[in-house]
Amino acid sequence: MRVDILSLFPGMFEGPFGESMIKRAIDRGLVQLNIHNIRDFAHDKHRTVDDYPYGGGCGMVLKPEPLFEAVEAVRERVPGESFSVVLLSPQGRLFSHKVAKEISKHSNVILICGHYEGVDERVRAVITDEISIGDYVLTGGELAAMVVVDAVVRLLPGMLRSETAVQEESHARGLLEYPQYTRPQNYRGYEVPAILLSGNHQEISRWRGEQAFKRTRERRPDLLEKAVLWKDKEACE
């Protein structure tokens, strides 16, 4: 996968993309991340990328010219390829595990980080999708872009050792994940449930399904309306 991010603050990505799973994905050649400064596509000496809104109002609006030209410049570098061009905006569809899976199917993705009062409406002529990571407002789209990239990259084939682990995570089936335990068996009087020590994978799977449903019902009952029913399967090795 190739991901190009258009941002006014490209330095924000150095830390998150230089650590952990994203860095490993880059090192292994599973993803190519390119960060572009939107100001590089402005033509005046002040590298102006925003202006006052027509009709009045508070704040500034990102101009169309730099964003159009930035998207076009990226697409010219990979001619003939199809791109998913995503505007990160509080007006977009809500980001979810399902949306992350959709994006992970694309080989070329452009993420546009919105700012100020938003972008000139005409920019929507070059985008194919618009995404929000939640019903709140951030100072810019950079943090949203990091969230999207992290959620998408971990779904790429070969990224995780176990495909089963991906399938059983919270939200993968529409339910929250079941409780997890590891050594020691007894810690300060808190015991690991006996079922997990039984070696009976069918019963363990059934217990996990029940626990996932119970946890979802208690913490996120709204998810149950669209949850995928749990199916017994072998425990993750």
Buried (B, 14 or more C-beta within 10 A) or exposed (E): BBBBBBBBBBEBBEEBBEEEEBEEBBEEEBBEBEBBBBBBBBEEEEEEBBEEBEEEEEEBBBBBBBBBBBBEBBBEEEEEEEBBBBBBBBEBEEBBBEBBBEBBEBEBBBBBBBBBBBBBEEBBEBBBBBBBBEEEEBEBBBBBBBBBBBBBBBBBEEBBEEEEEBEBBBBBBBBBBBBEEEEEEEEEEEEBEEBBEEEEBEBBBBBBBEBBBBBBBEEBEEBEEEBEEBEEBEBEE
